[in-house]
Amino acid sequence: MYFEEAELENFYSYVLSKKENQDKKVLVGYNGVDGKEVTMSELREDMNEIRDIKKFKLKNSHKGVDFYDNYYRK
């Protein structure tokens, strides 16, 4: 196996966004701990979801809205 660290912005632009890489497997972990094997498309979806949650939370933080509280009460 070949492991390489990549900067997130470059990885997203040059690797995750390519259609030919969607079904390739990647090992995802934090500092080499708890690695989990997922496809590139699953990783991209998770990253987009995290991005959207952060945007929503920042957008509504001035209103006193707690996103997590409202989201999980549905």
CORCORRA-V502245 format. One record per backbone hydrogen bond with DSSP energy under -1.0 kcal/mol. NH is the residue of the N-H (numbers start at 1). CO is the residue of the C=O. Records with the same first field share a line. If there is no record, write none. Layout:
NH: CO + CO
This chain:
11: 7
12: 8
13: 9
14: 10
15: 11
16: 11
17: 12
18: 15
21: 18
22: 19
24: 21
26: 38
28: 36
30: 33
33: 30
36: 28
38: 26
40: 24
41: 22
43: 39
44: 40
45: 41
46: 42
47: 43
48: 44
49: 45
50: 46
51: 47
52: 48
53: 49
54: 50
55: 51
56: 52
57: 53
58: 54
59: 55
60: 56
63: 60
64: 61
65: 60
70: 66
71: 67
72: 68
